[in-house]
Amino acid sequence: MENQIQNSERTMTTTALLCFFLGGMGVHRFYVGKVGSGIAQLLTLGGLGVWAIVDFVRILLGKFKDDKGLLVKGNQ
């Protein structure tokens, strides 16, 4: 029996671009369905930039998850 890891329907490229250009507003979190933390990032300007940078690095490393806990990976 083969154990497959499911990936999110959201793409890494889109998530990374949204985070890079609009990370301070949490747009990338809204995109992956994390509305609550997206609002928190919006109100704190991306944790004064730190939270957005951490998210950007996690996206590029393939460690960022969507609202269902699925990894946001490369373009499918």
mmCIF file of the N, C-alpha and C atoms, coordinates in Angstrom:
data_MODEL
# 
_entry.id   MODEL 
# 
loop_
_atom_site.group_PDB 
_atom_site.id 
_atom_site.type_symbol 
_atom_site.label_atom_id 
_atom_site.label_alt_id 
_atom_site.label_comp_id 
_atom_site.label_asym_id 
_atom_site.label_entity_id 
_atom_site.label_seq_id 
_atom_site.pdbx_PDB_ins_code 
_atom_site.Cartn_x 
_atom_site.Cartn_y 
_atom_site.Cartn_z 
_atom_site.occupancy 
_atom_site.B_iso_or_equiv 
_atom_site.pdbx_formal_charge 
_atom_site.auth_seq_id 
_atom_site.auth_comp_id 
_atom_site.auth_asym_id 
_atom_site.auth_atom_id 
_atom_site.pdbx_PDB_model_num 
ATOM 1   N N  . MET A 1 1  ? 0.843  -1.179 0.000   1.00 0.00 ? 1  MET A N  1 
ATOM 2   C CA . MET A 1 1  ? 0.000  0.000  0.000   1.00 0.00 ? 1  MET A CA 1 
ATOM 3   C C  . MET A 1 1  ? 0.887  1.240  0.000   1.00 0.00 ? 1  MET A C  1 
ATOM 4   N N  . GLU A 1 2  ? 0.620  2.126  -0.903  1.00 0.00 ? 2  GLU A N  1 
ATOM 5   C CA . GLU A 1 2  ? 1.444  3.310  -1.075  1.00 0.00 ? 2  GLU A CA 1 
ATOM 6   C C  . GLU A 1 2  ? 0.900  4.466  -0.251  1.00 0.00 ? 2  GLU A C  1 
ATOM 7   N N  . ASN A 1 3  ? 1.762  5.114  0.508   1.00 0.00 ? 3  ASN A N  1 
ATOM 8   C CA . ASN A 1 3  ? 1.377  6.243  1.349   1.00 0.00 ? 3  ASN A CA 1 
ATOM 9   C C  . ASN A 1 3  ? 1.664  7.533  0.596   1.00 0.00 ? 3  ASN A C  1 
ATOM 10  N N  . GLN A 1 4  ? 0.589  8.203  0.134   1.00 0.00 ? 4  GLN A N  1 
ATOM 11  C CA . GLN A 1 4  ? 0.764  9.435  -0.620  1.00 0.00 ? 4  GLN A CA 1 
ATOM 12  C C  . GLN A 1 4  ? 0.463  10.635 0.265   1.00 0.00 ? 4  GLN A C  1 
ATOM 13  N N  . ILE A 1 5  ? 1.287  11.645 0.122   1.00 0.00 ? 5  ILE A N  1 
ATOM 14  C CA . ILE A 1 5  ? 1.062  12.893 0.840   1.00 0.00 ? 5  ILE A CA 1 
ATOM 15  C C  . ILE A 1 5  ? 0.249  13.800 -0.069  1.00 0.00 ? 5  ILE A C  1 
ATOM 16  N N  . GLN A 1 6  ? -0.870 14.277 0.453   1.00 0.00 ? 6  GLN A N  1 
ATOM 17  C CA . GLN A 1 6  ? -1.698 15.174 -0.332  1.00 0.00 ? 6  GLN A CA 1 
ATOM 18  C C  . GLN A 1 6  ? -1.162 16.592 -0.248  1.00 0.00 ? 6  GLN A C  1 
ATOM 19  N N  . ASN A 1 7  ? -1.222 17.268 -1.367  1.00 0.00 ? 7  ASN A N  1 
ATOM 20  C CA . ASN A 1 7  ? -0.827 18.670 -1.412  1.00 0.00 ? 7  ASN A CA 1 
ATOM 21  C C  . ASN A 1 7  ? -2.061 19.532 -1.621  1.00 0.00 ? 7  ASN A C  1 
ATOM 22  N N  . SER A 1 8  ? -1.955 20.769 -1.241  1.00 0.00 ? 8  SER A N  1 
ATOM 23  C CA . SER A 1 8  ? -3.035 21.735 -1.396  1.00 0.00 ? 8  SER A CA 1 
ATOM 24  C C  . SER A 1 8  ? -3.320 21.987 -2.868  1.00 0.00 ? 8  SER A C  1 
ATOM 25  N N  . GLU A 1 9  ? -4.531 22.452 -3.150  1.00 0.00 ? 9  GLU A N  1 
ATOM 26  C CA . GLU A 1 9  ? -4.881 22.857 -4.510  1.00 0.00 ? 9  GLU A CA 1 
ATOM 27  C C  . GLU A 1 9  ? -4.258 24.213 -4.844  1.00 0.00 ? 9  GLU A C  1 
ATOM 28  N N  . ARG A 1 10 ? -3.851 24.941 -3.830  1.00 0.00 ? 10 ARG A N  1 
ATOM 29  C CA . ARG A 1 10 ? -3.213 26.249 -4.029  1.00 0.00 ? 10 ARG A CA 1 
ATOM 30  C C  . ARG A 1 10 ? -1.771 26.040 -4.474  1.00 0.00 ? 10 ARG A C  1 
ATOM 31  N N  . THR A 1 11 ? -1.289 26.920 -5.344  1.00 0.00 ? 11 THR A N  1 
ATOM 32  C CA . THR A 1 11 ? 0.058  26.740 -5.873  1.00 0.00 ? 11 THR A CA 1 
ATOM 33  C C  . THR A 1 11 ? 1.080  27.574 -5.109  1.00 0.00 ? 11 THR A C  1 
ATOM 34  N N  . MET A 1 12 ? 2.288  27.046 -5.065  1.00 0.00 ? 12 MET A N  1 
ATOM 35  C CA . MET A 1 12 ? 3.382  27.716 -4.376  1.00 0.00 ? 12 MET A CA 1 
ATOM 36  C C  . MET A 1 12 ? 3.715  29.048 -5.047  1.00 0.00 ? 12 MET A C  1 
ATOM 37  N N  . THR A 1 13 ? 3.707  29.070 -6.360  1.00 0.00 ? 13 THR A N  1 
ATOM 38  C CA . THR A 1 13 ? 4.076  30.281 -7.092  1.00 0.00 ? 13 THR A CA 1 
ATOM 39  C C  . THR A 1 13 ? 3.130  31.431 -6.759  1.00 0.00 ? 13 THR A C  1 
ATOM 40  N N  . THR A 1 14 ? 1.843  31.172 -6.838  1.00 0.00 ? 14 THR A N  1 
ATOM 41  C CA . THR A 1 14 ? 0.856  32.213 -6.552  1.00 0.00 ? 14 THR A CA 1 
ATOM 42  C C  . THR A 1 14 ? 0.954  32.659 -5.103  1.00 0.00 ? 14 THR A C  1 
ATOM 43  N N  . THR A 1 15 ? 1.072  31.705 -4.182  1.00 0.00 ? 15 THR A N  1 
ATOM 44  C CA . THR A 1 15 ? 1.167  32.030 -2.763  1.00 0.00 ? 15 THR A CA 1 
ATOM 45  C C  . THR A 1 15 ? 2.410  32.865 -2.479  1.00 0.00 ? 15 THR A C  1 
ATOM 46  N N  . ALA A 1 16 ? 3.539  32.484 -3.075  1.00 0.00 ? 16 ALA A N  1 
ATOM 47  C CA . ALA A 1 16 ? 4.792  33.218 -2.859  1.00 0.00 ? 16 ALA A CA 1 
ATOM 48  C C  . ALA A 1 16 ? 4.709  34.636 -3.421  1.00 0.00 ? 16 ALA A C  1 
ATOM 49  N N  . LEU A 1 17 ? 4.125  34.790 -4.602  1.00 0.00 ? 17 LEU A N  1 
ATOM 50  C CA . LEU A 1 17 ? 3.999  36.122 -5.199  1.00 0.00 ? 17 LEU A CA 1 
ATOM 51  C C  . LEU A 1 17 ? 3.082  37.020 -4.365  1.00 0.00 ? 17 LEU A C  1 
ATOM 52  N N  . LEU A 1 18 ? 1.963  36.459 -3.909  1.00 0.00 ? 18 LEU A N  1 
ATOM 53  C CA . LEU A 1 18 ? 1.059  37.232 -3.061  1.00 0.00 ? 18 LEU A CA 1 
ATOM 54  C C  . LEU A 1 18 ? 1.745  37.646 -1.766  1.00 0.00 ? 18 LEU A C  1 
ATOM 55  N N  . CYS A 1 19 ? 2.509  36.734 -1.189  1.00 0.00 ? 19 CYS A N  1 
ATOM 56  C CA . CYS A 1 19 ? 3.217  37.029 0.053   1.00 0.00 ? 19 CYS A CA 1 
ATOM 57  C C  . CYS A 1 19 ? 4.286  38.094 -0.173  1.00 0.00 ? 19 CYS A C  1 
ATOM 58  N N  . PHE A 1 20 ? 5.025  37.977 -1.257  1.00 0.00 ? 20 PHE A N  1 
ATOM 59  C CA . PHE A 1 20 ? 6.106  38.919 -1.535  1.00 0.00 ? 20 PHE A CA 1 
ATOM 60  C C  . PHE A 1 20 ? 5.580  40.341 -1.745  1.00 0.00 ? 20 PHE A C  1 
ATOM 61  N N  . PHE A 1 21 ? 4.519  40.465 -2.558  1.00 0.00 ? 21 PHE A N  1 
ATOM 62  C CA . PHE A 1 21 ? 4.027  41.789 -2.902  1.00 0.00 ? 21 PHE A CA 1 
ATOM 63  C C  . PHE A 1 21 ? 2.982  42.333 -1.926  1.00 0.00 ? 21 PHE A C  1 
ATOM 64  N N  . LEU A 1 22 ? 2.190  41.446 -1.310  1.00 0.00 ? 22 LEU A N  1 
ATOM 65  C CA . LEU A 1 22 ? 1.100  41.892 -0.448  1.00 0.00 ? 22 LEU A CA 1 
ATOM 66  C C  . LEU A 1 22 ? 1.119  41.224 0.922   1.00 0.00 ? 22 LEU A C  1 
ATOM 67  N N  . GLY A 1 23 ? 2.284  40.733 1.332   1.00 0.00 ? 23 GLY A N  1 
ATOM 68  C CA . GLY A 1 23 ? 2.411  40.013 2.597   1.00 0.00 ? 23 GLY A CA 1 
ATOM 69  C C  . GLY A 1 23 ? 2.044  40.831 3.812   1.00 0.00 ? 23 GLY A C  1 
ATOM 70  N N  . GLY A 1 24 ? 2.302  42.110 3.768   1.00 0.00 ? 24 GLY A N  1 
ATOM 71  C CA . GLY A 1 24 ? 1.959  42.980 4.883   1.00 0.00 ? 24 GLY A CA 1 
ATOM 72  C C  . GLY A 1 24 ? 0.464  43.091 5.116   1.00 0.00 ? 24 GLY A C  1 
ATOM 73  N N  . MET A 1 25 ? -0.308 42.734 4.103   1.00 0.00 ? 25 MET A N  1 
ATOM 74  C CA . MET A 1 25 ? -1.768 42.761 4.233   1.00 0.00 ? 25 MET A CA 1 
ATOM 75  C C  . MET A 1 25 ? -2.350 41.360 4.420   1.00 0.00 ? 25 MET A C  1 
ATOM 76  N N  . GLY A 1 26 ? -1.492 40.344 4.435   1.00 0.00 ? 26 GLY A N  1 
ATOM 77  C CA . GLY A 1 26 ? -1.948 38.981 4.680   1.00 0.00 ? 26 GLY A CA 1 
ATOM 78  C C  . GLY A 1 26 ? -2.718 38.349 3.539   1.00 0.00 ? 26 GLY A C  1 
ATOM 79  N N  . VAL A 1 27 ? -2.601 38.891 2.342   1.00 0.00 ? 27 VAL A N  1 
ATOM 80  C CA . VAL A 1 27 ? -3.375 38.403 1.200   1.00 0.00 ? 27 VAL A CA 1 
ATOM 81  C C  . VAL A 1 27 ? -3.086 36.930 0.914   1.00 0.00 ? 27 VAL A C  1 
ATOM 82  N N  . HIS A 1 28 ? -1.851 36.504 1.076   1.00 0.00 ? 28 HIS A N  1 
ATOM 83  C CA . HIS A 1 28 ? -1.505 35.108 0.825   1.00 0.00 ? 28 HIS A CA 1 
ATOM 84  C C  . HIS A 1 28 ? -2.237 34.174 1.775   1.00 0.00 ? 28 HIS A C  1 
ATOM 85  N N  . ARG A 1 29 ? -2.495 34.614 2.993   1.00 0.00 ? 29 ARG A N  1 
ATOM 86  C CA . ARG A 1 29 ? -3.231 33.793 3.962   1.00 0.00 ? 29 ARG A CA 1 
ATOM 87  C C  . ARG A 1 29 ? -4.708 33.706 3.583   1.00 0.00 ? 29 ARG A C  1 
ATOM 88  N N  . PHE A 1 30 ? -5.280 34.784 3.087   1.00 0.00 ? 30 PHE A N  1 
ATOM 89  C CA . PHE A 1 30 ? -6.653 34.723 2.587   1.00 0.00 ? 30 PHE A CA 1 
ATOM 90  C C  . PHE A 1 30 ? -6.724 33.742 1.415   1.00 0.00 ? 30 PHE A C  1 
ATOM 91  N N  . TYR A 1 31 ? -5.728 33.779 0.537   1.00 0.00 ? 31 TYR A N  1 
ATOM 92  C CA . TYR A 1 31 ? -5.676 32.908 -0.643  1.00 0.00 ? 31 TYR A CA 1 
ATOM 93  C C  . TYR A 1 31 ? -5.699 31.428 -0.262  1.00 0.00 ? 31 TYR A C  1 
ATOM 94  N N  . VAL A 1 32 ? -4.988 31.044 0.795   1.00 0.00 ? 32 VAL A N  1 
ATOM 95  C CA . VAL A 1 32 ? -4.954 29.628 1.193   1.00 0.00 ? 32 VAL A CA 1 
ATOM 96  C C  . VAL A 1 32 ? -6.068 29.265 2.169   1.00 0.00 ? 32 VAL A C  1 
ATOM 97  N N  . GLY A 1 33 ? -6.955 30.217 2.479   1.00 0.00 ? 33 GLY A N  1 
ATOM 98  C CA . GLY A 1 33 ? -8.115 29.927 3.303   1.00 0.00 ? 33 GLY A CA 1 
ATOM 99  C C  . GLY A 1 33 ? -7.953 30.207 4.787   1.00 0.00 ? 33 GLY A C  1 
ATOM 100 N N  . LYS A 1 34 ? -6.829 30.791 5.171   1.00 0.00 ? 34 LYS A N  1 
ATOM 101 C CA . LYS A 1 34 ? -6.586 31.106 6.584   1.00 0.00 ? 34 LYS A CA 1 
ATOM 102 C C  . LYS A 1 34 ? -7.070 32.534 6.859   1.00 0.00 ? 34 LYS A C  1 
ATOM 103 N N  . VAL A 1 35 ? -8.386 32.683 6.927   1.00 0.00 ? 35 VAL A N  1 
ATOM 104 C CA . VAL A 1 35 ? -8.988 34.007 7.040   1.00 0.00 ? 35 VAL A CA 1 
ATOM 105 C C  . VAL A 1 35 ? -8.654 34.664 8.376   1.00 0.00 ? 35 VAL A C  1 
ATOM 106 N N  . GLY A 1 36 ? -8.735 33.928 9.461   1.00 0.00 ? 36 GLY A N  1 
ATOM 107 C CA . GLY A 1 36 ? -8.467 34.496 10.787  1.00 0.00 ? 36 GLY A CA 1 
ATOM 108 C C  . GLY A 1 36 ? -7.077 35.084 10.901  1.00 0.00 ? 36 GLY A C  1 
ATOM 109 N N  . SER A 1 37 ? -6.072 34.320 10.503  1.00 0.00 ? 37 SER A N  1 
ATOM 110 C CA . SER A 1 37 ? -4.701 34.835 10.585  1.00 0.00 ? 37 SER A CA 1 
ATOM 111 C C  . SER A 1 37 ? -4.444 35.877 9.501   1.00 0.00 ? 37 SER A C  1 
ATOM 112 N N  . GLY A 1 38 ? -5.209 35.823 8.408   1.00 0.00 ? 38 GLY A N  1 
ATOM 113 C CA . GLY A 1 38 ? -5.108 36.857 7.382   1.00 0.00 ? 38 GLY A CA 1 
ATOM 114 C C  . GLY A 1 38 ? -5.557 38.203 7.927   1.00 0.00 ? 38 GLY A C  1 
ATOM 115 N N  . ILE A 1 39 ? -6.659 38.187 8.691   1.00 0.00 ? 39 ILE A N  1 
ATOM 116 C CA . ILE A 1 39 ? -7.142 39.417 9.316   1.00 0.00 ? 39 ILE A CA 1 
ATOM 117 C C  . ILE A 1 39 ? -6.123 39.925 10.336  1.00 0.00 ? 39 ILE A C  1 
ATOM 118 N N  . ALA A 1 40 ? -5.546 39.003 11.106  1.00 0.00 ? 40 ALA A N  1 
ATOM 119 C CA . ALA A 1 40 ? -4.528 39.392 12.090  1.00 0.00 ? 40 ALA A CA 1 
ATOM 120 C C  . ALA A 1 40 ? -3.328 40.034 11.402  1.00 0.00 ? 40 ALA A C  1 
ATOM 121 N N  . GLN A 1 41 ? -2.897 39.465 10.275  1.00 0.00 ? 41 GLN A N  1 
ATOM 122 C CA . GLN A 1 41 ? -1.773 40.061 9.546   1.00 0.00 ? 41 GLN A CA 1 
ATOM 123 C C  . GLN A 1 41 ? -2.156 41.415 8.974   1.00 0.00 ? 41 GLN A C  1 
ATOM 124 N N  . LEU A 1 42 ? -3.377 41.535 8.507   1.00 0.00 ? 42 LEU A N  1 
ATOM 125 C CA . LEU A 1 42 ? -3.841 42.806 7.961   1.00 0.00 ? 42 LEU A CA 1 
ATOM 126 C C  . LEU A 1 42 ? -3.817 43.894 9.027   1.00 0.00 ? 42 LEU A C  1 
ATOM 127 N N  . LEU A 1 43 ? -4.268 43.566 10.220  1.00 0.00 ? 43 LEU A N  1 
ATOM 128 C CA . LEU A 1 43 ? -4.329 44.548 11.304  1.00 0.00 ? 43 LEU A CA 1 
ATOM 129 C C  . LEU A 1 43 ? -2.957 44.902 11.885  1.00 0.00 ? 43 LEU A C  1 
ATOM 130 N N  . THR A 1 44 ? -1.984 43.991 11.749  1.00 0.00 ? 44 THR A N  1 
ATOM 131 C CA . THR A 1 44 ? -0.646 44.237 12.304  1.00 0.00 ? 44 THR A CA 1 
ATOM 132 C C  . THR A 1 44 ? 0.396  44.523 11.228  1.00 0.00 ? 44 THR A C  1 
ATOM 133 N N  . LEU A 1 45 ? -0.077 44.735 9.999   1.00 0.00 ? 45 LEU A N  1 
ATOM 134 C CA . LEU A 1 45 ? 0.815  44.958 8.848   1.00 0.00 ? 45 LEU A CA 1 
ATOM 135 C C  . LEU A 1 45 ? 1.834  43.823 8.714   1.00 0.00 ? 45 LEU A C  1 
ATOM 136 N N  . GLY A 1 46 ? 1.324  42.615 8.763   1.00 0.00 ? 46 GLY A N  1 
ATOM 137 C CA . GLY A 1 46 ? 2.192  41.444 8.609   1.00 0.00 ? 46 GLY A CA 1 
ATOM 138 C C  . GLY A 1 46 ? 3.105  41.251 9.793   1.00 0.00 ? 46 GLY A C  1 
ATOM 139 N N  . GLY A 1 47 ? 2.602  41.573 10.986  1.00 0.00 ? 47 GLY A N  1 
ATOM 140 C CA . GLY A 1 47 ? 3.450  41.467 12.175  1.00 0.00 ? 47 GLY A CA 1 
ATOM 141 C C  . GLY A 1 47 ? 4.635  42.397 12.067  1.00 0.00 ? 47 GLY A C  1 
ATOM 142 N N  . LEU A 1 48 ? 4.355  43.620 11.570  1.00 0.00 ? 48 LEU A N  1 
ATOM 143 C CA . LEU A 1 48 ? 5.393  44.628 11.289  1.00 0.00 ? 48 LEU A CA 1 
ATOM 144 C C  . LEU A 1 48 ? 6.449  44.093 10.316  1.00 0.00 ? 48 LEU A C  1 
ATOM 145 N N  . GLY A 1 49 ? 6.000  43.242 9.421   1.00 0.00 ? 49 GLY A N  1 
ATOM 146 C CA . GLY A 1 49 ? 6.872  42.706 8.381   1.00 0.00 ? 49 GLY A CA 1 
ATOM 147 C C  . GLY A 1 49 ? 7.511  41.383 8.725   1.00 0.00 ? 49 GLY A C  1 
ATOM 148 N N  . VAL A 1 50 ? 7.696  41.106 10.008  1.00 0.00 ? 50 VAL A N  1 
ATOM 149 C CA . VAL A 1 50 ? 8.388  39.877 10.430  1.00 0.00 ? 50 VAL A CA 1 
ATOM 150 C C  . VAL A 1 50 ? 7.568  38.645 10.072  1.00 0.00 ? 50 VAL A C  1 
ATOM 151 N N  . TRP A 1 51 ? 6.285  38.659 10.385  1.00 0.00 ? 51 TRP A N  1 
ATOM 152 C CA . TRP A 1 51 ? 5.407  37.522 10.123  1.00 0.00 ? 51 TRP A CA 1 
ATOM 153 C C  . TRP A 1 51 ? 5.365  37.222 8.623   1.00 0.00 ? 51 TRP A C  1 
ATOM 154 N N  . ALA A 1 52 ? 5.273  38.265 7.811   1.00 0.00 ? 52 ALA A N  1 
ATOM 155 C CA . ALA A 1 52 ? 5.235  38.089 6.360   1.00 0.00 ? 52 ALA A CA 1 
ATOM 156 C C  . ALA A 1 52 ? 6.540  37.488 5.837   1.00 0.00 ? 52 ALA A C  1 
ATOM 157 N N  . ILE A 1 53 ? 7.662  37.904 6.390   1.00 0.00 ? 53 ILE A N  1 
ATOM 158 C CA . ILE A 1 53 ? 8.960  37.357 5.955   1.00 0.00 ? 53 ILE A CA 1 
ATOM 159 C C  . ILE A 1 53 ? 9.073  35.885 6.334   1.00 0.00 ? 53 ILE A C  1 
ATOM 160 N N  . VAL A 1 54 ? 8.652  35.555 7.546   1.00 0.00 ? 54 VAL A N  1 
ATOM 161 C CA . VAL A 1 54 ? 8.681  34.147 7.985   1.00 0.00 ? 54 VAL A CA 1 
ATOM 162 C C  . VAL A 1 54 ? 7.789  33.306 7.083   1.00 0.00 ? 54 VAL A C  1 
ATOM 163 N N  . ASP A 1 55 ? 6.594  33.807 6.774   1.00 0.00 ? 55 ASP A N  1 
ATOM 164 C CA . ASP A 1 55 ? 5.697  33.084 5.867   1.00 0.00 ? 55 ASP A CA 1 
ATOM 165 C C  . ASP A 1 55 ? 6.348  32.893 4.501   1.00 0.00 ? 55 ASP A C  1 
ATOM 166 N N  . PHE A 1 56 ? 6.986  33.937 3.977   1.00 0.00 ? 56 PHE A N  1 
ATOM 167 C CA . PHE A 1 56 ? 7.614  33.864 2.654   1.00 0.00 ? 56 PHE A CA 1 
ATOM 168 C C  . PHE A 1 56 ? 8.690  32.780 2.623   1.00 0.00 ? 56 PHE A C  1 
ATOM 169 N N  . VAL A 1 57 ? 9.506  32.729 3.639   1.00 0.00 ? 57 VAL A N  1 
ATOM 170 C CA . VAL A 1 57 ? 10.554 31.706 3.711   1.00 0.00 ? 57 VAL A CA 1 
ATOM 171 C C  . VAL A 1 57 ? 9.924  30.310 3.798   1.00 0.00 ? 57 VAL A C  1 
ATOM 172 N N  . ARG A 1 58 ? 8.894  30.161 4.621   1.00 0.00 ? 58 ARG A N  1 
ATOM 173 C CA . ARG A 1 58 ? 8.222  28.859 4.762   1.00 0.00 ? 58 ARG A CA 1 
ATOM 174 C C  . ARG A 1 58 ? 7.584  28.416 3.447   1.00 0.00 ? 58 ARG A C  1 
ATOM 175 N N  . ILE A 1 59 ? 7.028  29.369 2.689   1.00 0.00 ? 59 ILE A N  1 
ATOM 176 C CA . ILE A 1 59 ? 6.442  29.039 1.389   1.00 0.00 ? 59 ILE A CA 1 
ATOM 177 C C  . ILE A 1 59 ? 7.529  28.516 0.458   1.00 0.00 ? 59 ILE A C  1 
ATOM 178 N N  . LEU A 1 60 ? 8.645  29.229 0.381   1.00 0.00 ? 60 LEU A N  1 
ATOM 179 C CA . LEU A 1 60 ? 9.735  28.827 -0.516  1.00 0.00 ? 60 LEU A CA 1 
ATOM 180 C C  . LEU A 1 60 ? 10.338 27.477 -0.128  1.00 0.00 ? 60 LEU A C  1 
ATOM 181 N N  . LEU A 1 61 ? 10.336 27.161 1.171   1.00 0.00 ? 61 LEU A N  1 
ATOM 182 C CA . LEU A 1 61 ? 10.878 25.876 1.634   1.00 0.00 ? 61 LEU A CA 1 
ATOM 183 C C  . LEU A 1 61 ? 9.864  24.736 1.526   1.00 0.00 ? 61 LEU A C  1 
ATOM 184 N N  . GLY A 1 62 ? 8.622  25.061 1.130   1.00 0.00 ? 62 GLY A N  1 
ATOM 185 C CA . GLY A 1 62 ? 7.590  24.035 0.996   1.00 0.00 ? 62 GLY A CA 1 
ATOM 186 C C  . GLY A 1 62 ? 7.018  23.583 2.324   1.00 0.00 ? 62 GLY A C  1 
ATOM 187 N N  . LYS A 1 63 ? 7.065  24.444 3.332   1.00 0.00 ? 63 LYS A N  1 
ATOM 188 C CA . LYS A 1 63 ? 6.579  24.115 4.671   1.00 0.00 ? 63 LYS A CA 1 
ATOM 189 C C  . LYS A 1 63 ? 5.283  24.841 5.033   1.00 0.00 ? 63 LYS A C  1 
ATOM 190 N N  . PHE A 1 64 ? 4.726  25.612 4.112   1.00 0.00 ? 64 PHE A N  1 
ATOM 191 C CA . PHE A 1 64 ? 3.533  26.405 4.380   1.00 0.00 ? 64 PHE A CA 1 
ATOM 192 C C  . PHE A 1 64 ? 2.292  25.565 4.077   1.00 0.00 ? 64 PHE A C  1 
ATOM 193 N N  . LYS A 1 65 ? 1.308  25.604 4.981   1.00 0.00 ? 65 LYS A N  1 
ATOM 194 C CA . LYS A 1 65 ? 0.099  24.788 4.831   1.00 0.00 ? 65 LYS A CA 1 
ATOM 195 C C  . LYS A 1 65 ? -1.132 25.661 4.641   1.00 0.00 ? 65 LYS A C  1 
ATOM 196 N N  . ASP A 1 66 ? -2.130 25.083 3.957   1.00 0.00 ? 66 ASP A N  1 
ATOM 197 C CA . ASP A 1 66 ? -3.392 25.794 3.775   1.00 0.00 ? 66 ASP A CA 1 
ATOM 198 C C  . ASP A 1 66 ? -4.302 25.564 4.981   1.00 0.00 ? 66 ASP A C  1 
ATOM 199 N N  . ASP A 1 67 ? -5.548 25.996 4.880   1.00 0.00 ? 67 ASP A N  1 
ATOM 200 C CA . ASP A 1 67 ? -6.481 25.890 5.998   1.00 0.00 ? 67 ASP A CA 1 
ATOM 201 C C  . ASP A 1 67 ? -6.871 24.459 6.330   1.00 0.00 ? 67 ASP A C  1 
ATOM 202 N N  . LYS A 1 68 ? -6.628 23.536 5.416   1.00 0.00 ? 68 LYS A N  1 
ATOM 203 C CA . LYS A 1 68 ? -6.936 22.111 5.658   1.00 0.00 ? 68 LYS A CA 1 
ATOM 204 C C  . LYS A 1 68 ? -5.726 21.340 6.150   1.00 0.00 ? 68 LYS A C  1 
ATOM 205 N N  . GLY A 1 69 ? -4.610 22.030 6.324   1.00 0.00 ? 69 GLY A N  1 
ATOM 206 C CA . GLY A 1 69 ? -3.393 21.381 6.794   1.00 0.00 ? 69 GLY A CA 1 
ATOM 207 C C  . GLY A 1 69 ? -2.590 20.717 5.688   1.00 0.00 ? 69 GLY A C  1 
ATOM 208 N N  . LEU A 1 70 ? -2.943 21.005 4.429   1.00 0.00 ? 70 LEU A N  1 
ATOM 209 C CA . LEU A 1 70 ? -2.228 20.434 3.291   1.00 0.00 ? 70 LEU A CA 1 
ATOM 210 C C  . LEU A 1 70 ? -1.107 21.372 2.857   1.00 0.00 ? 70 LEU A C  1 
ATOM 211 N N  . LEU A 1 71 ? 0.030  20.804 2.502   1.00 0.00 ? 71 LEU A N  1 
ATOM 212 C CA . LEU A 1 71 ? 1.182  21.612 2.090   1.00 0.00 ? 71 LEU A CA 1 
ATOM 213 C C  . LEU A 1 71 ? 0.928  22.308 0.760   1.00 0.00 ? 71 LEU A C  1 
ATOM 214 N N  . VAL A 1 72 ? 1.298  23.584 0.703   1.00 0.00 ? 72 VAL A N  1 
ATOM 215 C CA . VAL A 1 72 ? 1.260  24.342 -0.539  1.00 0.00 ? 72 VAL A CA 1 
ATOM 216 C C  . VAL A 1 72 ? 2.575  24.028 -1.248  1.00 0.00 ? 72 VAL A C  1 
ATOM 217 N N  . LYS A 1 73 ? 2.482  23.266 -2.316  1.00 0.00 ? 73 LYS A N  1 
ATOM 218 C CA . LYS A 1 73 ? 3.681  22.816 -3.034  1.00 0.00 ? 73 LYS A CA 1 
ATOM 219 C C  . LYS A 1 73 ? 3.713  23.412 -4.434  1.00 0.00 ? 73 LYS A C  1 
ATOM 220 N N  . GLY A 1 74 ? 4.613  22.915 -5.248  1.00 0.00 ? 74 GLY A N  1 
ATOM 221 C CA . GLY A 1 74 ? 4.804  23.393 -6.607  1.00 0.00 ? 74 GLY A CA 1 
ATOM 222 C C  . GLY A 1 74 ? 3.538  23.318 -7.432  1.00 0.00 ? 74 GLY A C  1 
ATOM 223 N N  . ASN A 1 75 ? 3.578  23.914 -8.603  1.00 0.00 ? 75 ASN A N  1 
ATOM 224 C CA . ASN A 1 75 ? 2.417  23.954 -9.491  1.00 0.00 ? 75 ASN A CA 1 
ATOM 225 C C  . ASN A 1 75 ? 2.072  22.547 -9.963  1.00 0.00 ? 75 ASN A C  1 
ATOM 226 N N  . GLN A 1 76 ? 0.799  22.195 -9.806  1.00 0.00 ? 76 GLN A N  1 
ATOM 227 C CA . GLN A 1 76 ? 0.347  20.866 -10.229 1.00 0.00 ? 76 GLN A CA 1 
ATOM 228 C C  . GLN A 1 76 ? -0.179 20.912 -11.618 1.00 0.00 ? 76 GLN A C  1 
# 
